[in-house]
Amino acid sequence: MKAVCWHGKRNIQVDTVPDPGIINPRDAVIKVNLTAICGSDLHLYNGYIPGMKEGDILGHEFMGEVAEVGPAVTNLKRGDRVVVPFPISCGNCWYCQHDLWSLCDNSNPNSFIMEKTFGDTGAGIFGYSHLYGGYAGGQAEYVRVPYADVGPHKVPESLSDEQVLFLTDIFPTAYQAAENCNINKGDTVAIWGCGPVGLLAIKCAYHLGAEKVVAIDRFPDRLEIARSKCGAEVLNYEECDVSEELHQMTGGRGPDSCIDSVGMEAQGTGLEAAYDNIKQTLRIEQDRPMALRQAIKSCRKGGTLSIPGVYSGFVDKMPMGAVFAKGLTIRTGQTHVQKHLRHLIHLIESGQIDTTFIISHRMALEDAPRGYEIFANKQEDCIKIVMNPGNAYRTLSATPFGTA
């Protein structure tokens, strides 16, 4: 089969690799209908996530049809159309039983690596380094799905593949980010980053009762989508003092909640940005936390910081004194996708939230190297790339938002 494989920093190739098969009784093999490039895949592309090996198959956002099931999988059959949550979860451990699916105790065979680095382990993740289990990803024609009696979720026939694709990661991630803010009616929420998760988080924050959402980015096209498609007020951090502007917009208090949907590769201005860029380049610092520092400074006293953006290790110059003095609550972590699926399917079915507006590019799997390049370099007004291994998408050109 064809698969998108990692061959080193900024070196993505489409290779011919062996077809996956059933290894364990709880496995299934999924024929991939659609797959996407996630913003967190760019951390792999840019070489910032440890534990990658040459030839690793990428991708953790995919949906498709069941091609084969193991003997212990009784809830699925061939031909079922499913979305597959990106965390691989056993369903039986204490964490899965408490809806903490991305913290599964049993699905990461390389848990000892995470335990040494972070003090404990998380769930395995498709296509996201050997730190997270070394599982083959879904940017491929077929993928083996472990614990298939728990993970894959059948989707209504009334919904198209594109309508449900983002249930695998970024829609639940955006929803959990907003839910973690404990939004009360009338709240103001500030969101750093107008990529796919940030844009969907705007929609989710309004759905959960926010009165005002302020979106922060530097790309005019993304800010315009946040304004026109999502109803946010917008700030370009290259053109203003974001913290000062947010305080003026909230009567001097600051936002009730702040969402950092940027993570470890945040950009910034001035000496702070230069400092972080140099230290990350020299591997003295693993992450660039400029957006997070700004959110800490901006958030009102007693407010909440929600961090869906990926961080990989250690950061420098964190204002923990401000976190303490302001009494801030911090909530973060990988998304417990399985917890949110039923509710989010209902939101899509009922027309309350449409996720397809973020799709800017549709292409064939063979075009993945170019797709990674334009996404990483923010070319062609790229927001979200969806790929069809069946080659239905043959062009790299942008298509109208929300159209097939």
C-alpha positions as a Python dict, from the first residue, in 0.01 Angstrom:
ca = {
    (1, 'M'): (0, 0, 0),
    (2, 'K'): (94, 367, -21),
    (3, 'A'): (173, 556, 300),
    (4, 'V'): (315, 892, 406),
    (5, 'C'): (647, 825, 580),
    (6, 'W'): (891, 1031, 784),
    (7, 'H'): (1251, 1027, 661),
    (8, 'G'): (1398, 1300, 876),
    (9, 'K'): (1344, 1668, 948),
    (10, 'R'): (1136, 1824, 669),
    (11, 'N'): (1169, 1507, 463),
    (12, 'I'): (829, 1348, 400),
    (13, 'Q'): (790, 1082, 129),
    (14, 'V'): (509, 862, 2),
    (15, 'D'): (640, 505, 14),
    (16, 'T'): (513, 162, -77),
    (17, 'V'): (495, -35, 248),
    (18, 'P'): (351, -373, 355),
    (19, 'D'): (-25, -388, 407),
    (20, 'P'): (-127, -406, 774),
    (21, 'G'): (-300, -715, 910),
    (22, 'I'): (-465, -847, 1223),
    (23, 'I'): (-205, -910, 1495),
    (24, 'N'): (-417, -928, 1810),
    (25, 'P'): (-777, -1050, 1856),
    (26, 'R'): (-898, -697, 1936),
    (27, 'D'): (-752, -546, 1616),
    (28, 'A'): (-928, -416, 1308),
    (29, 'V'): (-794, -302, 974),
    (30, 'I'): (-949, 19, 841),
    (31, 'K'): (-953, 119, 475),
    (32, 'V'): (-886, 492, 494),
    (33, 'N'): (-1137, 713, 313),
    (34, 'L'): (-1001, 1048, 431),
    (35, 'T'): (-702, 1157, 635),
    (36, 'A'): (-565, 1497, 732),
    (37, 'I'): (-244, 1674, 821),
    (38, 'C'): (-267, 1801, 1178),
    (39, 'G'): (-86, 2103, 1315),
    (40, 'S'): (85, 1873, 1564),
    (41, 'D'): (219, 1668, 1270),
    (42, 'L'): (426, 1975, 1188),
    (43, 'H'): (617, 1925, 1513),
    (44, 'L'): (729, 1589, 1368),
    (45, 'Y'): (798, 1749, 1030),
    (46, 'N'): (1012, 2017, 1192),
    (47, 'G'): (1203, 1764, 1402),
    (48, 'Y'): (1094, 1875, 1748),
    (49, 'I'): (933, 1553, 1877),
    (50, 'P'): (1182, 1287, 1991),
    (51, 'G'): (1149, 918, 1915),
    (52, 'M'): (1094, 925, 1538),
    (53, 'K'): (1251, 658, 1318),
    (54, 'E'): (1307, 670, 944),
    (55, 'G'): (1014, 515, 761),
    (56, 'D'): (757, 576, 1036),
    (57, 'I'): (405, 615, 891),
    (58, 'L'): (249, 946, 991),
    (59, 'G'): (-106, 1057, 1064),
    (60, 'H'): (-352, 1042, 1351),
    (61, 'E'): (-658, 1204, 1189),
    (62, 'F'): (-834, 948, 970),
    (63, 'M'): (-1167, 782, 905),
    (64, 'G'): (-1280, 506, 674),
    (65, 'E'): (-1444, 166, 639),
    (66, 'V'): (-1380, -152, 833),
    (67, 'A'): (-1194, -398, 608),
    (68, 'E'): (-1117, -674, 858),
    (69, 'V'): (-1179, -745, 1226),
    (70, 'G'): (-1015, -970, 1482),
    (71, 'P'): (-1214, -1248, 1651),
    (72, 'A'): (-1265, -1047, 1972),
    (73, 'V'): (-1421, -748, 1793),
    (74, 'T'): (-1796, -805, 1794),
    (75, 'N'): (-1923, -447, 1767),
    (76, 'L'): (-1788, -387, 1414),
    (77, 'K'): (-1828, -561, 1082),
    (78, 'R'): (-1683, -521, 736),
    (79, 'G'): (-1815, -213, 561),
    (80, 'D'): (-1895, -14, 875),
    (81, 'R'): (-1795, 350, 834),
    (82, 'V'): (-1604, 473, 1137),
    (83, 'V'): (-1400, 757, 1281),
    (84, 'V'): (-1097, 653, 1483),
    (85, 'P'): (-995, 859, 1789),
    (86, 'F'): (-626, 947, 1786),
    (87, 'P'): (-558, 816, 2142),
    (88, 'I'): (-533, 437, 2145),
    (89, 'S'): (-719, 326, 2459),
    (90, 'C'): (-780, -16, 2609),
    (91, 'G'): (-1116, 64, 2768),
    (92, 'N'): (-1039, -142, 3079),
    (93, 'C'): (-781, 44, 3289),
    (94, 'W'): (-863, 289, 3569),
    (95, 'Y'): (-809, 590, 3341),
    (96, 'C'): (-1031, 464, 3059),
    (97, 'Q'): (-1300, 374, 3311),
    (98, 'H'): (-1289, 734, 3438),
    (99, 'D'): (-1318, 890, 3088),
    (100, 'L'): (-948, 984, 3086),
    (101, 'W'): (-893, 802, 2758),
    (102, 'S'): (-574, 974, 2649),
    (103, 'L'): (-408, 864, 2974),
    (104, 'C'): (-467, 491, 2913),
    (105, 'D'): (-228, 275, 3114),
    (106, 'N'): (-208, -16, 2871),
    (107, 'S'): (-186, 105, 2511),
    (108, 'N'): (168, 245, 2501),
    (109, 'P'): (426, -34, 2472),
    (110, 'N'): (703, 223, 2517),
    (111, 'S'): (562, 367, 2838),
    (112, 'F'): (898, 334, 3010),
    (113, 'I'): (1035, 612, 2786),
    (114, 'M'): (763, 856, 2889),
    (115, 'E'): (794, 752, 3252),
    (116, 'K'): (1164, 844, 3250),
    (117, 'T'): (1097, 1178, 3079),
    (118, 'F'): (767, 1291, 3232),
    (119, 'G'): (729, 1074, 3542),
    (120, 'D'): (434, 880, 3398),
    (121, 'T'): (289, 759, 3070),
    (122, 'G'): (5, 844, 2837),
    (123, 'A'): (-189, 648, 2579),
    (124, 'G'): (-39, 534, 2253),
    (125, 'I'): (-108, 760, 1954),
    (126, 'F'): (-127, 672, 1587),
    (127, 'G'): (171, 791, 1384),
    (128, 'Y'): (324, 1006, 1657),
    (129, 'S'): (672, 875, 1738),
    (130, 'H'): (793, 582, 1941),
    (131, 'L'): (753, 795, 2252),
    (132, 'Y'): (380, 732, 2203),
    (133, 'G'): (409, 366, 2110),
    (134, 'G'): (551, 364, 1757),
    (135, 'Y'): (213, 282, 1598),
    (136, 'A'): (175, 318, 1222),
    (137, 'G'): (-41, 617, 1136),
    (138, 'G'): (-341, 680, 919),
    (139, 'Q'): (-193, 881, 633),
    (140, 'A'): (-207, 559, 436),
    (141, 'E'): (-444, 342, 236),
    (142, 'Y'): (-497, 105, 530),
    (143, 'V'): (-420, 114, 901),
    (144, 'R'): (-427, -141, 1183),
    (145, 'V'): (-632, -21, 1477),
    (146, 'P'): (-565, -188, 1815),
    (147, 'Y'): (-844, -215, 2073),
    (148, 'A'): (-1093, -182, 1789),
    (149, 'D'): (-1376, -293, 2016),
    (150, 'V'): (-1323, 36, 2204),
    (151, 'G'): (-1182, 299, 1966),
    (152, 'P'): (-1356, 318, 1626),
    (153, 'H'): (-1695, 487, 1642),
    (154, 'K'): (-1961, 422, 1379),
    (155, 'V'): (-2096, 739, 1219),
    (156, 'P'): (-2442, 815, 1076),
    (157, 'E'): (-2492, 756, 705),
    (158, 'S'): (-2652, 1100, 685),
    (159, 'L'): (-2314, 1264, 743),
    (160, 'S'): (-2042, 1286, 479),
    (161, 'D'): (-1685, 1172, 532),
    (162, 'E'): (-1567, 1533, 551),
    (163, 'Q'): (-1830, 1621, 810),
    (164, 'V'): (-1704, 1354, 1051),
    (165, 'L'): (-1330, 1347, 977),
    (166, 'F'): (-1238, 1605, 1239),
    (167, 'L'): (-1409, 1405, 1514),
    (168, 'T'): (-1086, 1205, 1523),
    (169, 'D'): (-892, 1488, 1687),
    (170, 'I'): (-928, 1861, 1627),
    (171, 'F'): (-1300, 1903, 1693),
    (172, 'P'): (-1289, 1716, 2027),
    (173, 'T'): (-962, 1895, 2105),
    (174, 'A'): (-1123, 2233, 2045),
    (175, 'Y'): (-1431, 2135, 2245),
    (176, 'Q'): (-1228, 2004, 2541),
    (177, 'A'): (-1016, 2321, 2531),
    (178, 'A'): (-1330, 2533, 2562),
    (179, 'E'): (-1491, 2301, 2816),
    (180, 'N'): (-1177, 2320, 3032),
    (181, 'C'): (-1237, 2696, 3060),
    (182, 'N'): (-1551, 2640, 3271),
    (183, 'I'): (-1721, 2909, 3066),
    (184, 'N'): (-2006, 3097, 3227),
    (185, 'K'): (-2266, 3290, 3035),
    (186, 'G'): (-2126, 3631, 2950),
    (187, 'D'): (-1758, 3534, 2975),
    (188, 'T'): (-1482, 3664, 2753),
    (189, 'V'): (-1244, 3404, 2614),
    (190, 'A'): (-913, 3484, 2442),
    (191, 'I'): (-769, 3226, 2202),
    (192, 'W'): (-410, 3230, 2080),
    (193, 'G'): (-373, 3077, 1733),
    (194, 'C'): (-622, 3078, 1445),
    (195, 'G'): (-525, 2743, 1303),
    (196, 'P'): (-781, 2461, 1283),
    (197, 'V'): (-804, 2398, 1659),
    (198, 'G'): (-818, 2768, 1742),
    (199, 'L'): (-1092, 2836, 1488),
    (200, 'L'): (-1303, 2544, 1610),
    (201, 'A'): (-1240, 2649, 1971),
    (202, 'I'): (-1402, 2984, 1890),
    (203, 'K'): (-1716, 2801, 1775),
    (204, 'C'): (-1711, 2579, 2084),
    (205, 'A'): (-1659, 2869, 2324),
    (206, 'Y'): (-1964, 3048, 2185),
    (207, 'H'): (-2161, 2721, 2199),
    (208, 'L'): (-2074, 2687, 2570),
    (209, 'G'): (-2194, 3038, 2652),
    (210, 'A'): (-1913, 3286, 2593),
    (211, 'E'): (-2032, 3638, 2516),
    (212, 'K'): (-1711, 3751, 2350),
    (213, 'V'): (-1421, 3561, 2195),
    (214, 'V'): (-1100, 3737, 2097),
    (215, 'A'): (-873, 3555, 1852),
    (216, 'I'): (-501, 3632, 1833),
    (217, 'D'): (-275, 3553, 1537),
    (218, 'R'): (-46, 3728, 1288),
    (219, 'F'): (-177, 3600, 953),
    (220, 'P'): (-445, 3829, 801),
    (221, 'D'): (-622, 3543, 620),
    (222, 'R'): (-661, 3343, 942),
    (223, 'L'): (-775, 3645, 1138),
    (224, 'E'): (-1034, 3717, 870),
    (225, 'I'): (-1172, 3363, 894),
    (226, 'A'): (-1188, 3396, 1273),
    (227, 'R'): (-1385, 3717, 1231),
    (228, 'S'): (-1612, 3635, 937),
    (229, 'K'): (-1669, 3261, 983),
    (230, 'C'): (-1653, 3234, 1361),
    (231, 'G'): (-1768, 3573, 1490),
    (232, 'A'): (-1456, 3652, 1693),
    (233, 'E'): (-1299, 3988, 1755),
    (234, 'V'): (-939, 3971, 1638),
    (235, 'L'): (-595, 4100, 1733),
    (236, 'N'): (-275, 4083, 1528),
    (237, 'Y'): (3, 4037, 1784),
    (238, 'E'): (256, 4196, 1547),
    (239, 'E'): (57, 4518, 1548),
    (240, 'C'): (-34, 4569, 1914),
    (241, 'D'): (42, 4491, 2277),
    (242, 'V'): (-196, 4196, 2312),
    (243, 'S'): (-218, 4202, 2691),
    (244, 'E'): (-288, 4576, 2698),
    (245, 'E'): (-554, 4543, 2427),
    (246, 'L'): (-725, 4254, 2605),
    (247, 'H'): (-739, 4448, 2930),
    (248, 'Q'): (-890, 4747, 2754),
    (249, 'M'): (-1150, 4522, 2589),
    (250, 'T'): (-1254, 4376, 2926),
    (251, 'G'): (-1281, 4682, 3146),
    (252, 'G'): (-931, 4639, 3286),
    (253, 'R'): (-976, 4284, 3418),
    (254, 'G'): (-852, 4065, 3135),
    (255, 'P'): (-1024, 3765, 2974),
    (256, 'D'): (-1201, 3520, 3202),
    (257, 'S'): (-1025, 3233, 3021),
    (258, 'C'): (-733, 3203, 2783),
    (259, 'I'): (-673, 2916, 2538),
    (260, 'D'): (-325, 2846, 2403),
    (261, 'S'): (-389, 2651, 2085),
    (262, 'V'): (-41, 2725, 1950),
    (263, 'G'): (192, 2521, 2168),
    (264, 'M'): (560, 2454, 2131),
    (265, 'E'): (633, 2641, 1807),
    (266, 'A'): (482, 2977, 1896),
    (267, 'Q'): (611, 3286, 1718),
    (268, 'G'): (652, 3628, 1871),
    (269, 'T'): (817, 3966, 1841),
    (270, 'G'): (1120, 4134, 1990),
    (271, 'L'): (1391, 3997, 2217),
    (272, 'E'): (1166, 3735, 2373),
    (273, 'A'): (1105, 3570, 2036),
    (274, 'A'): (1473, 3580, 1946),
    (275, 'Y'): (1564, 3431, 2284),
    (276, 'D'): (1327, 3135, 2244),
    (277, 'N'): (1414, 3072, 1880),
    (278, 'I'): (1787, 3060, 1952),
    (279, 'K'): (1750, 2836, 2257),
    (280, 'Q'): (1519, 2593, 2076),
    (281, 'T'): (1750, 2581, 1774),
    (282, 'L'): (2044, 2497, 2002),
    (283, 'R'): (1826, 2241, 2187),
    (284, 'I'): (1882, 2427, 2515),
    (285, 'E'): (1505, 2474, 2536),
    (286, 'Q'): (1258, 2226, 2385),
    (287, 'D'): (953, 2450, 2342),
    (288, 'R'): (883, 2813, 2252),
    (289, 'P'): (618, 2921, 2506),
    (290, 'M'): (562, 3279, 2389),
    (291, 'A'): (185, 3239, 2350),
    (292, 'L'): (160, 3076, 2691),
    (293, 'R'): (355, 3354, 2861),
    (294, 'Q'): (129, 3609, 2695),
    (295, 'A'): (-183, 3421, 2806),
    (296, 'I'): (-59, 3410, 3167),
    (297, 'K'): (3, 3784, 3159),
    (298, 'S'): (-334, 3859, 3001),
    (299, 'C'): (-573, 3634, 3196),
    (300, 'R'): (-778, 3796, 3469),
    (301, 'K'): (-718, 3714, 3835),
    (302, 'G'): (-883, 3384, 3925),
    (303, 'G'): (-915, 3294, 3557),
    (304, 'T'): (-839, 2974, 3369),
    (305, 'L'): (-565, 2880, 3124),
    (306, 'S'): (-659, 2600, 2886),
    (307, 'I'): (-369, 2452, 2688),
    (308, 'P'): (-457, 2218, 2399),
    (309, 'G'): (-139, 2319, 2211),
    (310, 'V'): (127, 2047, 2221),
    (311, 'Y'): (434, 2091, 2441),
    (312, 'S'): (713, 1834, 2431),
    (313, 'G'): (937, 1899, 2728),
    (314, 'F'): (1103, 2186, 2907),
    (315, 'V'): (1045, 2560, 2873),
    (316, 'D'): (1235, 2858, 3007),
    (317, 'K'): (1141, 3188, 3171),
    (318, 'M'): (791, 3081, 3272),
    (319, 'P'): (619, 3341, 3494),
    (320, 'M'): (507, 3101, 3764),
    (321, 'G'): (499, 3389, 4010),
    (322, 'A'): (219, 3543, 3803),
    (323, 'V'): (31, 3211, 3792),
    (324, 'F'): (47, 3193, 4171),
    (325, 'A'): (-18, 3560, 4246),
    (326, 'K'): (-318, 3576, 4010),
    (327, 'G'): (-465, 3248, 4135),
    (328, 'L'): (-486, 3097, 3787),
    (329, 'T'): (-616, 2750, 3711),
    (330, 'I'): (-428, 2557, 3442),
    (331, 'R'): (-594, 2271, 3253),
    (332, 'T'): (-416, 2088, 2975),
    (333, 'G'): (-338, 1749, 2822),
    (334, 'Q'): (-412, 1524, 2526),
    (335, 'T'): (-780, 1507, 2434),
    (336, 'H'): (-1010, 1236, 2570),
    (337, 'V'): (-1172, 1199, 2229),
    (338, 'Q'): (-1396, 903, 2314),
    (339, 'K'): (-1558, 1105, 2595),
    (340, 'H'): (-1689, 1371, 2358),
    (341, 'L'): (-1783, 1181, 2041),
    (342, 'R'): (-2156, 1127, 2090),
    (343, 'H'): (-2224, 1487, 2186),
    (344, 'L'): (-2014, 1627, 1902),
    (345, 'I'): (-2182, 1401, 1645),
    (346, 'H'): (-2512, 1544, 1767),
    (347, 'L'): (-2382, 1900, 1721),
    (348, 'I'): (-2285, 1818, 1362),
    (349, 'E'): (-2610, 1633, 1283),
    (350, 'S'): (-2823, 1913, 1424),
    (351, 'G'): (-2631, 2176, 1229),
    (352, 'Q'): (-2517, 2359, 1542),
    (353, 'I'): (-2148, 2341, 1448),
    (354, 'D'): (-2004, 2288, 1101),
    (355, 'T'): (-1637, 2188, 1094),
    (356, 'T'): (-1578, 2168, 718),
    (357, 'F'): (-1529, 2544, 680),
    (358, 'I'): (-1166, 2502, 788),
    (359, 'I'): (-1076, 2285, 484),
    (360, 'S'): (-864, 2494, 249),
    (361, 'H'): (-695, 2218, 46),
    (362, 'R'): (-807, 1879, -81),
    (363, 'M'): (-553, 1652, -245),
    (364, 'A'): (-438, 1300, -319),
    (365, 'L'): (-220, 1107, -76),
    (366, 'E'): (69, 1126, -324),
    (367, 'D'): (72, 1504, -280),
    (368, 'A'): (150, 1480, 93),
    (369, 'P'): (511, 1609, 69),
    (370, 'R'): (389, 1927, -97),
    (371, 'G'): (101, 1945, 149),
    (372, 'Y'): (335, 1939, 447),
    (373, 'E'): (548, 2207, 286),
    (374, 'I'): (268, 2455, 222),
    (375, 'F'): (110, 2390, 563),
    (376, 'A'): (439, 2434, 750),
    (377, 'N'): (529, 2749, 556),
    (378, 'K'): (177, 2898, 572),
    (379, 'Q'): (160, 2922, 193),
    (380, 'E'): (-150, 2950, -27),
    (381, 'D'): (-364, 3063, 271),
    (382, 'C'): (-345, 2705, 396),
    (383, 'I'): (-562, 2625, 698),
    (384, 'K'): (-638, 2253, 676),
    (385, 'I'): (-536, 1983, 428),
    (386, 'V'): (-751, 1676, 371),
    (387, 'M'): (-615, 1386, 166),
    (388, 'N'): (-799, 1102, -4),
    (389, 'P'): (-596, 782, -46),
    (390, 'G'): (-844, 680, -316),
    (391, 'N'): (-717, 971, -526),
    (392, 'A'): (-1048, 1156, -547),
    (393, 'Y'): (-864, 1483, -478),
    (394, 'R'): (-622, 1556, -758),
    (395, 'T'): (-539, 1922, -712),
    (396, 'L'): (-332, 2129, -473),
    (397, 'S'): (-539, 2440, -534),
    (398, 'A'): (-751, 2579, -257),
    (399, 'T'): (-1124, 2512, -271),
    (400, 'P'): (-1400, 2726, -121),
    (401, 'F'): (-1443, 2677, 251),
    (402, 'G'): (-1713, 2429, 338),
    (403, 'T'): (-1759, 2291, -14),
    (404, 'A'): (-1688, 1941, -138),
}
